[in-house]
Structure formats: structure tokens, C-alpha cells
Amino acid sequence: MTLRTLDSLGSLAGKRVVVRCDLNVPVKDGAITDDGRARASVPTLSALLEQGARVVVISHLGRPDGAPDAKYTLEPVATRLGELLDREVAFATDTVGSSAEETVAALGDGEIAALENLRFNAGETSKDAGERKAFAEKLAAFGDAFVSDGFGVVHRKQASVYELAELLPSAAGLLIAEELGVLERLTESPERPYTVVLGGSKVSDKLGVIGHLLPRVDTLLIGGGMLFTFLAAKGYPVGSSLLEKDQIDTVTGYMAKAEELGVKLVLPTDVVVASKFGADAETAVTAADAIEDTPFGASGLGLDIGPDTAQAFAEAIAGSKTVFWNGPMGVFELEPFAAGTRAVAQALTEVDGLSVVGGGDSAAAVRALGFSDDQFGHISTGGGASLEFLEGKRLPGLEVLGW
């Protein structure tokens, strides 16, 4: 299986190339708060424009319900893309209607346009393959070739990801090729010691990746809301902290499996407990087995790993040659509970080897906490896609490109 790359399409000068980007960036009050995914799209778009291709960018933004919704317009993202590319990006106010037709028809060689949000059309995410194909056929009419470069959606069987790639000569863009190369290093040939750091709210979201990676890693560090299910599995009281009781048996099995394999599965030794969920909450640092012994008793909420744990995690990361991190250590959006995530991020910047931030909330966290992308070996643009790849799943958006 060989992923088809841009070279497989030959010369694209003068040809119309539909490019599926992932421009699903956070937008608040019409302003982009993190343009990381837009910046990640630039190398592929620049390469096509330099060839003299006529580039048609398509993407989704948010979760509109299959109909136009001004809150989810891609227009501010198209404007930002133009700034990053240092050229005008024409914007069509619909996806496959008259505005799109006129905008694409007006493109000259080396010019670029963006179409409105794909998810304004119900066919994009329809569970009916026929509906998806019908929408993909309308998109295919705008191109002579298709480049898939939205890594954040390759785990989805959607019209612009799967069916469109079947209808036109298709290949992966530079971003997907880069993402795939990094993920293959994590699964097939990691330099050791190899440490994986998992956080985020739900352990159920990470069970597959834990199971698949356990035989491949040396150390597994557990933080975030998911840590409380692990603590509960050890018989510790967790107060009002996030807990998935139905996963306790599964987690117990993974802890036993880690011991059997000789993998260091490291749980927090202390946590930051709060009186409530809020930046103005009273807080206390307590041992991981004494969460209900704080002044807040059984109503206390664990919202971050504690300082001793943060230091221990940082030391484990610093001693590794390969590190993959997915999921914040606490509620990093609130300053009283950001220290654990900040410590892990800082430690990743100091790794003498490959450090990978696994997209999603982790990528948002490092940028929100003031780190720059170039301080890490790689920041993935696809949290869900990265995790599914690391679970060993086949991803339809890659399979359709020959992988």
C-alpha cells in the first residue's frame, strides 16, 4: 500500500484542483482564536499555486445542521488564508450553487478560491452513500484533480473526503503525507525510551489507543479527567471528580496488562481539588488517595494533576527519546488548573528526540499557554484521526488514497 502523493498527479499547471483542507478553526465573535490548521494548509496550497494550478479550497467549520448558518461561515477563515498566502482568496457564498460556479469559472492560473462551509449541505455528512456521492459529484464538477489535505477528517467517510477522491484523479497533500510519516514513526519504529502521555476528560475516548500502544511503549503517563477512573480502580475515593464507573473493570485490566508487559503505567500521586468548577473556586492540593480529605469532602472536584505529579511527569518526558501527548492534564482554560498541562508542554519542548502533540485540545492548550509550534517536533492537526491511527484502525480517507 503506497499513499498517492502530489507527484502522482503530474503537472497541474492550468488545471483546476479541488483541495480538501481542514480549516475547522475556533472562531469567536467572527475572529479566529487559533489559526494553526489554516497555517498547516499553506505548504500544499502554495505548492499548487506555484505550479500554476487553479485552486478551489473546500472545508467544513463547526457542526451546522446541514443548512446555511451565518455563525459557521468560512469567510473569515478564507480572509486569513489570503493573509497567510499573501494573495487574494476569492470567496463563494455557497458550496455548489451559482456563487461557487461563477467564482470557480473566474479563476485564472495560479489563483485560488474558497467555497462556503461544506456542512451547509446535508450530503456532506449523510450516512447514505448515495446522498454523499450525489454531493461529491457536484464538487467534482469544479475540478480536474482532487488533493486531500485535511488530516483532521480522514477518519470520516464523508463526501468531500471519500467519495470525491473516487470521482477525480486524487492524491494526498503535503500535510497528510507529513502527518502519516510522523504517526508511522510512533507505531513502527519509535526511538526509545518511548513515553505516551494521555489526558482529557474521558477514559472511554482513549481505551483503544491505550490497548494498542501498551505493547509498544515504555512508559504511559495518565492525567486529565480520565485519571479518576484509574484512581477509582485502585479503590481510592474521588469525590465529585469525573468518573466513568462502567470503565473501572476495563481500566483494572489495562493496569494488570501494563504490569505483565513491564510497561510503567504512572498515575498521579497528587491532585488539585476545587470546591467547584470555576476560576474563582477554592483549591487544595492533596494526595491522590485522599481527595475526600480536603475541606471540600466528597463534593471536591479534581481539576488538575498536582505539582509533585507534574514534576514526575516532566522528568519522565525529559528522559525519553520519543513522546506522544494527547489530552490536557487539567482544565487548562482556567488558570488555577493550568499548571499540570503547562509543565507537560514545557517538558515536551525539551525532549532530545521526537515530541508529538496529538492535535485537538492538546494543540489548543499549547498555543493558549504561550508556546509556539516550532518548539515541538510536530503538532498534529487531527486529534481524532491521530488517535484512531494509533488504535490501529483503518482510516477511510487514507485508504481511498491508496494507503
TORKOL-4160 file (C-alpha; in steps of 0.2 Angstrom, whole numbers, padded with zeros to 4 digits, m for minus):
403
<pt num="1" X="0000" Y="0000" Z="0000"/>
<pt num="2" X="0008" Y="0016" Z="m0006"/>
<pt num="3" X="0000" Y="0033" Z="m0002"/>
<pt num="4" X="m0003" Y="0043" Z="m0018"/>
<pt num="5" X="0006" Y="0060" Z="m0016"/>
<pt num="6" X="0006" Y="0076" Z="m0027"/>
<pt num="7" X="0019" Y="0069" Z="m0039"/>
<pt num="8" X="0007" Y="0056" Z="m0044"/>
<pt num="9" X="m0004" Y="0069" Z="m0052"/>
<pt num="10" X="0009" Y="0075" Z="m0064"/>
<pt num="11" X="0009" Y="0093" Z="m0070"/>
<pt num="12" X="m0006" Y="0103" Z="m0063"/>
<pt num="13" X="m0002" Y="0119" Z="m0072"/>
<pt num="14" X="m0018" Y="0127" Z="m0079"/>
<pt num="15" X="m0029" Y="0113" Z="m0071"/>
<pt num="16" X="m0042" Y="0116" Z="m0058"/>
<pt num="17" X="m0038" Y="0107" Z="m0042"/>
<pt num="18" X="m0050" Y="0104" Z="m0028"/>
<pt num="19" X="m0041" Y="0104" Z="m0011"/>
<pt num="20" X="m0050" Y="0097" Z="0004"/>
<pt num="21" X="m0042" Y="0107" Z="0019"/>
<pt num="22" X="m0046" Y="0106" Z="0037"/>
<pt num="23" X="m0050" Y="0124" Z="0041"/>
<pt num="24" X="m0061" Y="0120" Z="0056"/>
<pt num="25" X="m0053" Y="0133" Z="0067"/>
<pt num="26" X="m0060" Y="0141" Z="0083"/>
<pt num="27" X="m0069" Y="0157" Z="0079"/>
<pt num="28" X="m0076" Y="0168" Z="0092"/>
<pt num="29" X="m0087" Y="0184" Z="0088"/>
<pt num="30" X="m0080" Y="0182" Z="0070"/>
<pt num="31" X="m0062" Y="0182" Z="0075"/>
<pt num="32" X="m0051" Y="0166" Z="0073"/>
<pt num="33" X="m0043" Y="0162" Z="0090"/>
<pt num="34" X="m0031" Y="0149" Z="0084"/>
<pt num="35" X="m0026" Y="0148" Z="0065"/>
<pt num="36" X="m0015" Y="0133" Z="0067"/>
<pt num="37" X="m0025" Y="0122" Z="0055"/>
<pt num="38" X="m0025" Y="0136" Z="0042"/>
<pt num="39" X="m0006" Y="0138" Z="0043"/>
<pt num="40" X="m0004" Y="0120" Z="0041"/>
<pt num="41" X="m0014" Y="0121" Z="0024"/>
<pt num="42" X="m0002" Y="0133" Z="0017"/>
<pt num="43" X="0013" Y="0122" Z="0011"/>
<pt num="44" X="0001" Y="0112" Z="m0001"/>
<pt num="45" X="m0009" Y="0127" Z="m0007"/>
<pt num="46" X="0007" Y="0136" Z="m0011"/>
<pt num="47" X="0015" Y="0121" Z="m0020"/>
<pt num="48" X="m0001" Y="0120" Z="m0031"/>
<pt num="49" X="m0001" Y="0139" Z="m0034"/>
<pt num="50" X="0017" Y="0139" Z="m0039"/>
<pt num="51" X="0013" Y="0126" Z="m0052"/>
<pt num="52" X="0000" Y="0137" Z="m0060"/>
<pt num="53" X="m0015" Y="0127" Z="m0054"/>
<pt num="54" X="m0032" Y="0135" Z="m0052"/>
<pt num="55" X="m0035" Y="0130" Z="m0033"/>
<pt num="56" X="m0053" Y="0128" Z="m0026"/>
<pt num="57" X="m0052" Y="0126" Z="m0007"/>
<pt num="58" X="m0066" Y="0116" Z="0002"/>
<pt num="59" X="m0068" Y="0113" Z="0021"/>
<pt num="60" X="m0080" Y="0112" Z="0035"/>
<pt num="61" X="m0082" Y="0123" Z="0050"/>
<pt num="62" X="m0091" Y="0118" Z="0066"/>
<pt num="63" X="m0107" Y="0107" Z="0066"/>
<pt num="64" X="m0120" Y="0116" Z="0056"/>
<pt num="65" X="m0135" Y="0105" Z="0054"/>
<pt num="66" X="m0134" Y="0103" Z="0035"/>
<pt num="67" X="m0140" Y="0120" Z="0031"/>
<pt num="68" X="m0133" Y="0138" Z="0030"/>
<pt num="69" X="m0129" Y="0146" Z="0047"/>
<pt num="70" X="m0120" Y="0163" Z="0047"/>
<pt num="71" X="m0112" Y="0158" Z="0064"/>
<pt num="72" X="m0102" Y="0144" Z="0054"/>
<pt num="73" X="m0097" Y="0154" Z="0038"/>
<pt num="74" X="m0079" Y="0151" Z="0032"/>
<pt num="75" X="m0077" Y="0169" Z="0026"/>
<pt num="76" X="m0066" Y="0175" Z="0040"/>
<pt num="77" X="m0055" Y="0159" Z="0038"/>
<pt num="78" X="m0054" Y="0162" Z="0019"/>
<pt num="79" X="m0048" Y="0180" Z="0023"/>
<pt num="80" X="m0035" Y="0173" Z="0035"/>
<pt num="81" X="m0029" Y="0161" Z="0022"/>
<pt num="82" X="m0027" Y="0175" Z="0010"/>
<pt num="83" X="m0016" Y="0184" Z="0023"/>
<pt num="84" X="m0005" Y="0168" Z="0025"/>
<pt num="85" X="m0003" Y="0165" Z="0007"/>
<pt num="86" X="0000" Y="0184" Z="0003"/>
<pt num="87" X="m0013" Y="0184" Z="m0011"/>
<pt num="88" X="m0032" Y="0186" Z="m0013"/>
<pt num="89" X="m0043" Y="0171" Z="m0009"/>
<pt num="90" X="m0059" Y="0173" Z="m0019"/>
<pt num="91" X="m0074" Y="0168" Z="m0008"/>
<pt num="92" X="m0090" Y="0159" Z="m0014"/>
<pt num="93" X="m0105" Y="0162" Z="m0003"/>
<pt num="94" X="m0112" Y="0145" Z="m0007"/>
<pt num="95" X="m0104" Y="0127" Z="m0009"/>
<pt num="96" X="m0111" Y="0121" Z="m0026"/>
<pt num="97" X="m0123" Y="0134" Z="m0031"/>
<pt num="98" X="m0122" Y="0149" Z="m0043"/>
<pt num="99" X="m0109" Y="0159" Z="m0032"/>
<pt num="100" X="m0097" Y="0144" Z="m0032"/>
<pt num="101" X="m0099" Y="0141" Z="m0051"/>
<pt num="102" X="m0096" Y="0159" Z="m0055"/>
<pt num="103" X="m0081" Y="0160" Z="m0043"/>
<pt num="104" X="m0073" Y="0144" Z="m0049"/>
<pt num="105" X="m0076" Y="0149" Z="m0068"/>
<pt num="106" X="m0067" Y="0166" Z="m0065"/>
<pt num="107" X="m0051" Y="0158" Z="m0058"/>
<pt num="108" X="m0035" Y="0161" Z="m0068"/>
<pt num="109" X="m0019" Y="0151" Z="m0067"/>
<pt num="110" X="m0011" Y="0152" Z="m0050"/>
<pt num="111" X="m0027" Y="0159" Z="m0042"/>
<pt num="112" X="m0036" Y="0152" Z="m0028"/>
<pt num="113" X="m0054" Y="0152" Z="m0021"/>
<pt num="114" X="m0063" Y="0145" Z="m0006"/>
<pt num="115" X="m0081" Y="0139" Z="m0006"/>
<pt num="116" X="m0093" Y="0141" Z="0008"/>
<pt num="117" X="m0094" Y="0128" Z="0023"/>
<pt num="118" X="m0096" Y="0110" Z="0016"/>
<pt num="119" X="m0108" Y="0106" Z="0030"/>
<pt num="120" X="m0121" Y="0118" Z="0025"/>
<pt num="121" X="m0125" Y="0104" Z="0013"/>
<pt num="122" X="m0133" Y="0088" Z="0021"/>
<pt num="123" X="m0125" Y="0077" Z="0008"/>
<pt num="124" X="m0108" Y="0080" Z="0016"/>
<pt num="125" X="m0110" Y="0070" Z="0032"/>
<pt num="126" X="m0125" Y="0059" Z="0026"/>
<pt num="127" X="m0125" Y="0041" Z="0032"/>
<pt num="128" X="m0132" Y="0037" Z="0015"/>
<pt num="129" X="m0118" Y="0033" Z="0002"/>
<pt num="130" X="m0129" Y="0038" Z="m0012"/>
<pt num="131" X="m0133" Y="0056" Z="m0005"/>
<pt num="132" X="m0114" Y="0058" Z="m0001"/>
<pt num="133" X="m0110" Y="0053" Z="m0019"/>
<pt num="134" X="m0123" Y="0065" Z="m0026"/>
<pt num="135" X="m0115" Y="0079" Z="m0017"/>
<pt num="136" X="m0097" Y="0074" Z="m0021"/>
<pt num="137" X="m0102" Y="0074" Z="m0040"/>
<pt num="138" X="m0107" Y="0092" Z="m0039"/>
<pt num="139" X="m0090" Y="0096" Z="m0030"/>
<pt num="140" X="m0081" Y="0086" Z="m0043"/>
<pt num="141" X="m0088" Y="0097" Z="m0057"/>
<pt num="142" X="m0076" Y="0110" Z="m0051"/>
<pt num="143" X="m0060" Y="0101" Z="m0053"/>
<pt num="144" X="m0049" Y="0091" Z="m0065"/>
<pt num="145" X="m0040" Y="0083" Z="m0049"/>
<pt num="146" X="m0043" Y="0082" Z="m0031"/>
<pt num="147" X="m0030" Y="0084" Z="m0017"/>
<pt num="148" X="m0035" Y="0078" Z="0001"/>
<pt num="149" X="m0025" Y="0088" Z="0014"/>
<pt num="150" X="m0037" Y="0089" Z="0028"/>
<pt num="151" X="m0029" Y="0076" Z="0040"/>
<pt num="152" X="m0042" Y="0080" Z="0054"/>
<pt num="153" X="m0056" Y="0072" Z="0044"/>
<pt num="154" X="m0048" Y="0057" Z="0036"/>
<pt num="155" X="m0056" Y="0045" Z="0049"/>
<pt num="156" X="m0073" Y="0051" Z="0042"/>
<pt num="157" X="m0082" Y="0043" Z="0027"/>
<pt num="158" X="m0089" Y="0060" Z="0021"/>
<pt num="159" X="m0092" Y="0066" Z="0003"/>
<pt num="160" X="m0078" Y="0078" Z="0002"/>
<pt num="161" X="m0066" Y="0065" Z="0010"/>
<pt num="162" X="m0070" Y="0048" Z="0002"/>
<pt num="163" X="m0082" Y="0049" Z="m0012"/>
<pt num="164" X="m0074" Y="0064" Z="m0020"/>
<pt num="165" X="m0057" Y="0055" Z="m0020"/>
<pt num="166" X="m0065" Y="0041" Z="m0030"/>
<pt num="167" X="m0073" Y="0053" Z="m0043"/>
<pt num="168" X="m0057" Y="0063" Z="m0048"/>
<pt num="169" X="m0038" Y="0059" Z="m0050"/>
<pt num="170" X="m0033" Y="0060" Z="m0032"/>
<pt num="171" X="m0018" Y="0061" Z="m0021"/>
<pt num="172" X="m0013" Y="0066" Z="m0003"/>
<pt num="173" X="m0006" Y="0084" Z="0000"/>
<pt num="174" X="0010" Y="0088" Z="0009"/>
<pt num="175" X="0001" Y="0089" Z="0026"/>
<pt num="176" X="m0007" Y="0072" Z="0026"/>
<pt num="177" X="0010" Y="0064" Z="0020"/>
<pt num="178" X="0019" Y="0073" Z="0034"/>
<pt num="179" X="0006" Y="0068" Z="0047"/>
<pt num="180" X="0006" Y="0050" Z="0041"/>
<pt num="181" X="0025" Y="0049" Z="0042"/>
<pt num="182" X="0026" Y="0055" Z="0060"/>
<pt num="183" X="0012" Y="0043" Z="0065"/>
<pt num="184" X="0021" Y="0028" Z="0057"/>
<pt num="185" X="0037" Y="0033" Z="0067"/>
<pt num="186" X="0026" Y="0032" Z="0083"/>
<pt num="187" X="0019" Y="0015" Z="0079"/>
<pt num="188" X="0033" Y="0006" Z="0069"/>
<pt num="189" X="0050" Y="0012" Z="0074"/>
<pt num="190" X="0050" Y="0023" Z="0089"/>
<pt num="191" X="0067" Y="0028" Z="0096"/>
<pt num="192" X="0067" Y="0023" Z="0115"/>
<pt num="193" X="0063" Y="0026" Z="0128"/>
<pt num="194" X="0046" Y="0029" Z="0121"/>
<pt num="195" X="0033" Y="0038" Z="0133"/>
<pt num="196" X="0015" Y="0042" Z="0129"/>
<pt num="197" X="0005" Y="0055" Z="0139"/>
<pt num="198" X="m0014" Y="0054" Z="0139"/>
<pt num="199" X="m0026" Y="0066" Z="0147"/>
<pt num="200" X="m0043" Y="0073" Z="0143"/>
<pt num="201" X="m0059" Y="0071" Z="0151"/>
<pt num="202" X="m0065" Y="0053" Z="0146"/>
<pt num="203" X="m0055" Y="0037" Z="0148"/>
<pt num="204" X="m0068" Y="0029" Z="0136"/>
<pt num="205" X="m0061" Y="0040" Z="0122"/>
<pt num="206" X="m0043" Y="0033" Z="0125"/>
<pt num="207" X="m0046" Y="0015" Z="0128"/>
<pt num="208" X="m0042" Y="0009" Z="0110"/>
<pt num="209" X="m0026" Y="0019" Z="0110"/>
<pt num="210" X="m0021" Y="0013" Z="0127"/>
<pt num="211" X="m0024" Y="m0005" Z="0122"/>
<pt num="212" X="m0015" Y="m0004" Z="0105"/>
<pt num="213" X="0000" Y="0006" Z="0112"/>
<pt num="214" X="0003" Y="m0004" Z="0128"/>
<pt num="215" X="0014" Y="m0017" Z="0120"/>
<pt num="216" X="0024" Y="m0003" Z="0110"/>
<pt num="217" X="0028" Y="0009" Z="0124"/>
<pt num="218" X="0040" Y="0010" Z="0139"/>
<pt num="219" X="0030" Y="0022" Z="0149"/>
<pt num="220" X="0012" Y="0028" Z="0150"/>
<pt num="221" X="0008" Y="0044" Z="0160"/>
<pt num="222" X="m0011" Y="0046" Z="0164"/>
<pt num="223" X="m0018" Y="0063" Z="0168"/>
<pt num="224" X="m0034" Y="0074" Z="0165"/>
<pt num="225" X="m0051" Y="0069" Z="0170"/>
<pt num="226" X="m0048" Y="0051" Z="0165"/>
<pt num="227" X="m0036" Y="0049" Z="0179"/>
<pt num="228" X="m0050" Y="0047" Z="0192"/>
<pt num="229" X="m0057" Y="0031" Z="0184"/>
<pt num="230" X="m0039" Y="0024" Z="0186"/>
<pt num="231" X="m0039" Y="0030" Z="0204"/>
<pt num="232" X="m0056" Y="0023" Z="0207"/>
<pt num="233" X="m0050" Y="0006" Z="0200"/>
<pt num="234" X="m0036" Y="0006" Z="0214"/>
<pt num="235" X="m0050" Y="0009" Z="0227"/>
<pt num="236" X="m0047" Y="0027" Z="0230"/>
<pt num="237" X="m0062" Y="0039" Z="0234"/>
<pt num="238" X="m0063" Y="0053" Z="0220"/>
<pt num="239" X="m0076" Y="0064" Z="0227"/>
<pt num="240" X="m0086" Y="0073" Z="0214"/>
<pt num="241" X="m0072" Y="0071" Z="0201"/>
<pt num="242" X="m0076" Y="0065" Z="0183"/>
<pt num="243" X="m0078" Y="0046" Z="0184"/>
<pt num="244" X="m0084" Y="0033" Z="0172"/>
<pt num="245" X="m0089" Y="0019" Z="0183"/>
<pt num="246" X="m0093" Y="0007" Z="0169"/>
<pt num="247" X="m0075" Y="0008" Z="0163"/>
<pt num="248" X="m0067" Y="0003" Z="0180"/>
<pt num="249" X="m0065" Y="m0015" Z="0176"/>
<pt num="250" X="m0058" Y="m0011" Z="0159"/>
<pt num="251" X="m0045" Y="0001" Z="0167"/>
<pt num="252" X="m0041" Y="m0013" Z="0180"/>
<pt num="253" X="m0037" Y="m0025" Z="0166"/>
<pt num="254" X="m0026" Y="m0012" Z="0157"/>
<pt num="255" X="m0016" Y="m0009" Z="0174"/>
<pt num="256" X="m0013" Y="m0028" Z="0175"/>
<pt num="257" X="m0008" Y="m0029" Z="0157"/>
<pt num="258" X="0005" Y="m0015" Z="0159"/>
<pt num="259" X="0012" Y="m0024" Z="0174"/>
<pt num="260" X="0013" Y="m0040" Z="0164"/>
<pt num="261" X="0022" Y="m0031" Z="0149"/>
<pt num="262" X="0034" Y="m0022" Z="0160"/>
<pt num="263" X="0027" Y="m0005" Z="0155"/>
<pt num="264" X="0027" Y="0009" Z="0168"/>
<pt num="265" X="0009" Y="0015" Z="0170"/>
<pt num="266" X="0011" Y="0031" Z="0180"/>
<pt num="267" X="m0004" Y="0038" Z="0189"/>
<pt num="268" X="m0004" Y="0055" Z="0198"/>
<pt num="269" X="0002" Y="0055" Z="0216"/>
<pt num="270" X="m0006" Y="0072" Z="0220"/>
<pt num="271" X="m0021" Y="0082" Z="0213"/>
<pt num="272" X="m0028" Y="0099" Z="0213"/>
<pt num="273" X="m0045" Y="0098" Z="0221"/>
<pt num="274" X="m0058" Y="0113" Z="0219"/>
<pt num="275" X="m0073" Y="0117" Z="0229"/>
<pt num="276" X="m0082" Y="0120" Z="0212"/>
<pt num="277" X="m0079" Y="0121" Z="0194"/>
<pt num="278" X="m0073" Y="0139" Z="0191"/>
<pt num="279" X="m0058" Y="0151" Z="0191"/>
<pt num="280" X="m0064" Y="0158" Z="0207"/>
<pt num="281" X="m0065" Y="0141" Z="0216"/>
<pt num="282" X="m0056" Y="0137" Z="0232"/>
<pt num="283" X="m0042" Y="0125" Z="0229"/>
<pt num="284" X="m0032" Y="0112" Z="0239"/>
<pt num="285" X="m0018" Y="0101" Z="0234"/>
<pt num="286" X="m0020" Y="0083" Z="0241"/>
<pt num="287" X="m0013" Y="0066" Z="0239"/>
<pt num="288" X="m0021" Y="0055" Z="0226"/>
<pt num="289" X="m0028" Y="0043" Z="0239"/>
<pt num="290" X="m0035" Y="0057" Z="0250"/>
<pt num="291" X="m0046" Y="0068" Z="0238"/>
<pt num="292" X="m0061" Y="0067" Z="0250"/>
<pt num="293" X="m0050" Y="0073" Z="0265"/>
<pt num="294" X="m0049" Y="0091" Z="0259"/>
<pt num="295" X="m0061" Y="0104" Z="0267"/>
<pt num="296" X="m0072" Y="0101" Z="0252"/>
<pt num="297" X="m0075" Y="0082" Z="0257"/>
<pt num="298" X="m0085" Y="0072" Z="0245"/>
<pt num="299" X="m0090" Y="0087" Z="0235"/>
<pt num="300" X="m0072" Y="0091" Z="0230"/>
<pt num="301" X="m0068" Y="0091" Z="0211"/>
<pt num="302" X="m0051" Y="0085" Z="0205"/>
<pt num="303" X="m0047" Y="0098" Z="0191"/>
<pt num="304" X="m0028" Y="0096" Z="0188"/>
<pt num="305" X="m0013" Y="0085" Z="0192"/>
<pt num="306" X="m0003" Y="0091" Z="0207"/>
<pt num="307" X="0014" Y="0099" Z="0207"/>
<pt num="308" X="0023" Y="0083" Z="0213"/>
<pt num="309" X="0015" Y="0073" Z="0198"/>
<pt num="310" X="0019" Y="0087" Z="0186"/>
<pt num="311" X="0037" Y="0086" Z="0191"/>
<pt num="312" X="0037" Y="0067" Z="0190"/>
<pt num="313" X="0029" Y="0068" Z="0173"/>
<pt num="314" X="0041" Y="0081" Z="0166"/>
<pt num="315" X="0056" Y="0070" Z="0172"/>
<pt num="316" X="0049" Y="0055" Z="0163"/>
<pt num="317" X="0046" Y="0065" Z="0147"/>
<pt num="318" X="0063" Y="0073" Z="0148"/>
<pt num="319" X="0071" Y="0056" Z="0149"/>
<pt num="320" X="0063" Y="0050" Z="0133"/>
<pt num="321" X="0068" Y="0050" Z="0115"/>
<pt num="322" X="0050" Y="0048" Z="0108"/>
<pt num="323" X="0035" Y="0056" Z="0116"/>
<pt num="324" X="0017" Y="0057" Z="0111"/>
<pt num="325" X="0005" Y="0068" Z="0120"/>
<pt num="326" X="m0014" Y="0069" Z="0118"/>
<pt num="327" X="m0026" Y="0077" Z="0131"/>
<pt num="328" X="m0023" Y="0091" Z="0144"/>
<pt num="329" X="m0018" Y="0087" Z="0161"/>
<pt num="330" X="m0032" Y="0098" Z="0169"/>
<pt num="331" X="m0044" Y="0112" Z="0165"/>
<pt num="332" X="m0031" Y="0122" Z="0157"/>
<pt num="333" X="m0043" Y="0136" Z="0151"/>
<pt num="334" X="m0044" Y="0141" Z="0170"/>
<pt num="335" X="m0028" Y="0147" Z="0177"/>
<pt num="336" X="m0029" Y="0138" Z="0194"/>
<pt num="337" X="m0029" Y="0122" Z="0184"/>
<pt num="338" X="m0017" Y="0125" Z="0170"/>
<pt num="339" X="0000" Y="0121" Z="0179"/>
<pt num="340" X="0000" Y="0102" Z="0175"/>
<pt num="341" X="m0003" Y="0105" Z="0156"/>
<pt num="342" X="0010" Y="0119" Z="0156"/>
<pt num="343" X="0023" Y="0108" Z="0164"/>
<pt num="344" X="0020" Y="0094" Z="0152"/>
<pt num="345" X="0020" Y="0106" Z="0137"/>
<pt num="346" X="0037" Y="0113" Z="0143"/>
<pt num="347" X="0044" Y="0096" Z="0146"/>
<pt num="348" X="0040" Y="0091" Z="0128"/>
<pt num="349" X="0049" Y="0107" Z="0121"/>
<pt num="350" X="0065" Y="0100" Z="0130"/>
<pt num="351" X="0064" Y="0082" Z="0123"/>
<pt num="352" X="0080" Y="0077" Z="0114"/>
<pt num="353" X="0071" Y="0067" Z="0101"/>
<pt num="354" X="0054" Y="0067" Z="0093"/>
<pt num="355" X="0040" Y="0076" Z="0103"/>
<pt num="356" X="0022" Y="0075" Z="0096"/>
<pt num="357" X="0007" Y="0085" Z="0102"/>
<pt num="358" X="m0008" Y="0075" Z="0096"/>
<pt num="359" X="m0020" Y="0088" Z="0090"/>
<pt num="360" X="m0037" Y="0093" Z="0097"/>
<pt num="361" X="m0037" Y="0100" Z="0114"/>
<pt num="362" X="m0018" Y="0097" Z="0116"/>
<pt num="363" X="m0014" Y="0108" Z="0102"/>
<pt num="364" X="m0026" Y="0122" Z="0108"/>
<pt num="365" X="m0018" Y="0121" Z="0125"/>
<pt num="366" X="0000" Y="0123" Z="0120"/>
<pt num="367" X="m0005" Y="0138" Z="0110"/>
<pt num="368" X="m0016" Y="0145" Z="0123"/>
<pt num="369" X="m0002" Y="0144" Z="0136"/>
<pt num="370" X="0010" Y="0154" Z="0125"/>
<pt num="371" X="0020" Y="0140" Z="0117"/>
<pt num="372" X="0025" Y="0141" Z="0098"/>
<pt num="373" X="0023" Y="0127" Z="0086"/>
<pt num="374" X="0041" Y="0126" Z="0082"/>
<pt num="375" X="0045" Y="0122" Z="0100"/>
<pt num="376" X="0039" Y="0104" Z="0097"/>
<pt num="377" X="0044" Y="0091" Z="0084"/>
<pt num="378" X="0026" Y="0090" Z="0077"/>
<pt num="379" X="0009" Y="0097" Z="0082"/>
<pt num="380" X="m0005" Y="0086" Z="0074"/>
<pt num="381" X="m0019" Y="0094" Z="0065"/>
<pt num="382" X="m0031" Y="0079" Z="0069"/>
<pt num="383" X="m0034" Y="0073" Z="0087"/>
<pt num="384" X="m0047" Y="0060" Z="0082"/>
<pt num="385" X="m0038" Y="0055" Z="0067"/>
<pt num="386" X="m0022" Y="0053" Z="0076"/>
<pt num="387" X="m0030" Y="0043" Z="0090"/>
<pt num="388" X="m0039" Y="0031" Z="0078"/>
<pt num="389" X="m0022" Y="0029" Z="0068"/>
<pt num="390" X="m0014" Y="0024" Z="0084"/>
<pt num="391" X="m0028" Y="0012" Z="0089"/>
<pt num="392" X="m0023" Y="0003" Z="0073"/>
<pt num="393" X="m0039" Y="0007" Z="0064"/>
<pt num="394" X="m0040" Y="0009" Z="0045"/>
<pt num="395" X="m0045" Y="0027" Z="0040"/>
<pt num="396" X="m0056" Y="0028" Z="0025"/>
<pt num="397" X="m0049" Y="0045" Z="0019"/>
<pt num="398" X="m0032" Y="0037" Z="0018"/>
<pt num="399" X="m0037" Y="0020" Z="0011"/>
<pt num="400" X="m0046" Y="0029" Z="m0004"/>
<pt num="401" X="m0029" Y="0037" Z="m0007"/>
<pt num="402" X="m0020" Y="0020" Z="m0009"/>
<pt num="403" X="m0014" Y="0019" Z="0009"/>
